[in-house]
Amino acid sequence: MIEDAPLPAVAAAARPGASLRDPSGYVFSRGGRVFRGVDVQFSSLLRVLVEQGLLEKLERSGQLIPTRFVDQPELLEALRAQHPAPAGFLEHRKIDTLSYPYEWSISMLADAGIRTLDLQLELLANGYSLKDASAYNIQFEGNNPLFIDIASIERPDRYDLWFALGQFQRMFTFPLLLARDRGWDIRSYFLGAPDGRSEREVQAAWGPIERWRPALLLDVTLPALLAGFAGRARTSDTAKPQDSRSTSAQRANLSRLRRKVRSLARDYPIRGPWARYRASESYGDDDHGLKEHLVDDFLQKEKPGRVLDVGCNIGQYSYLAASHGSQVVAIDADHDAVEVLYRRLRDNPAAITPLVVDVTNPSPAGGVGYGERLRFHDRVRPDCVFALALVHHLLVTGGLRLSTVRDLLWELTGNWLVLEFVPRDDPMFIRLMANRRELPELVDLNRFRTAFEERFELEGEAAIGESGRTLMFLRKR
């Protein structure tokens, strides 16, 4: 018997605070497939969208996750046996790797916001609207942000206002403003407040004079002054104007927000040191070419289906793995390195999902009962892990022992580990050790090899030219 899995195992994420068993939108997996139970009202609405051809149009354009009604009698019977409440079931295409806003770079967050605005504009033109504007409604497939919360589509009571606007500001505009102008970290913004922060909290980041700048006036300062009015207006029957069916005001505001979100990401300055790091600083071009050749040979021979590139920098080896047909998740603790990689993916798309993740402090599980959002390790199940020019960072900057690094990489990989040894006299190692105490343990090549052979089989090893570095190809025991 195949057990049903709760939300985190599947391709969509509930809104923060939403019930995992809400009959109008409960998402679950069964046998590796992704299903959503829906109520009568939304089921009827979706069938109209199908008949109009709007659902197919949105899916074909890459805006909305492909979705179909479940109509096979045997499958319906099996699903209803476990989930009797919903009136019907949908099947979604499964997302390969789930990610969350606190793992995105600033341009990823901006593109997710633009996708939300574009979808709202498209729906508005056809008489519909989104009742939610959560960043968690978006998942990335490579560099494409895909809207996954199909049950958020509704026929609104009025079209002159978008009642999800406040949530959009909390989820997209505010963190982008804080990141660009105040250097805020997107990770800390969302982990500390999954549904975003209020206008009053955000405006406190600027002084009383700065708050009246044009960039803040419409989206932060005035809404903070008028806090509470929007809620009263929504519930008041007398506040509804005669032209509430007109979309012009909302469309103008959404278009303005779209330009603003794009400019906030475009104007973000790249500051991170690793985003500008060149491999030739640590070894010459010939040695670097040899390293690339060795990794290329491995990929050609083993053809891993899924690769996790830990400490990916700007993605040179992620692109190499993708060129051999691997699905790649590329992670780095340095936001700006991931930002540069994502911008590269816009111009040169590849099967790479870039994420801002510190492998020594990865994203935790979260939500109700820790069940709405999985920890990073449970969302990424690679056949192969790249740990290239990484371990010395974990030893020095991360303060980990060699055995801890080994066990961490053992847990991450399903099979292969491509590992680079960096000697103590390497220029980059020396640079990292500046103004630091000596490591508590000696890490030479023999000790390095011995430590990893306790949990891996060493299948191959090669010196990287004259650099003093060594590349190892290990298989998990």
C-alpha positions, 0 to 999 in steps of 0.5 A: 500500500502506498501511504499518502504524504502530507504537504511538504513532500509535494510540489506546492506549499500552503500559505503560511498559517493555512490549514494543511487539511483545508478541504478547499485546497489541501495538497498531498502526494500519493505514489510520487504524484501530486494532488489537490482536493478542492471544494464545489465552488472552486471546482465549478470555477476551474471547469469554466476556466478550462472551457474558456481556454484560459487555464491552458493559455496560462499553463502554456505561457509558463505562468501557471503550474499544469493541472488536470482534473482527476477523472479515473474512477479507480484513482478517484475511489482511492483518493476519496477513501483517504480524503473524504471531504473534498468535492473533487481532486486535481493533479498538479505536475510535480516540481523537481525541487521545492524552494522558499523565498528565504532561499532566493536572491533579490532578482529571484524574488523580484521575478516571482513578484512580477510573475504574480503581477502579470498573472493578476493582470491576465486574470483581471482582463478575463474577469478573475483575480488572485485572492492571495499574493504570497511569495510561497505561491511561487516555485522556480523551475530553473529561472522560470517562476511558476505560480502553483496555488491555483486555488487562489483564483476567484471571481472578485466582488469588485475590480477597482481594488486588489484585496491581496495588494497588502500581502503583495507589498509585504511579500515583495515590495518591502523586502526588495526595498529593504535589501536595496536601500538598507542592505537587509538580508532576504533570509532574515526578513522571511524567516523572522516573519513568514507572512512579511512585515507591516508598513509600520515595521518597514517605515521604521528603517528610514528616518522621519524625513526619508519616509517622504521620498517618492520611492517610499511615499505610495507603498510605505509611508501613506499606507502606514498612516492609513493603517486599518482603513483598508480593512474597514473599507473591505467590510463596508457595504456602503464603501463600494463605489458605483464603478467597482467593476472598472479595472482601470485604477487597479491595472494602473497601480499593478503596472506601476508596481511592476516597474518598481519591482523590476527597478529595485532588483536591477539597481541592487549593487553586487557587493559580495566578494565571492561574486567577483572571485576568479578561480585563477586566483588560486591556480593558473588557467592551465590547472583550472582547465585540467580540473574542469576536464576531470569533472567533465570526464566524470560527468560523461562517464557516470551521468548523474541525474541530479547534482547538488553543487555546494558552494557553487559560486557563479555556477561554472560547474553547475553549467557543466553538469547541466550540459551533461543532462543533470538537473542541478541545484546550485547553492552558495551562502553568498547572496551576491554569487547566487544573484550573479548566477541567476542573472546568467541563467536569464541570458543562458537558461539551463536546468539549474535552480540557484539558491542562497543556502549556507550548508552549515546553517541550512533552512529549517522545517517550518510552519504548523507542526513543522509540516508546511515547509521542509528542511533543505536536506529533505527537499534535495536528494541528489545522486551526486554532490560537488564539493569543489574548493569548499571543505577549507571554507567549512573548516576555517570559516564554518569552524567544523571538524573534518569528520563533521564535514565528511558526515554532512556531505555523506548525508547530502549525497545519494551516491557520488561525491566529487571532492577537492582537497586544498592544502594548507599552503594554498593562497586561498587557504592562507587568505581565509586563515588571516587573523584566525587561530590555527585549526584544532586538527592537522588536515593534510592529504593523507588525513583528508583521504583517510577521513572520507574513506571511512564513509566513502569508497575512493573511486579515483583521485587526480592532482590538479596540475601544479596547484597542490590541490587534489580532486577525488571521486568518491562513492557513498558506502 
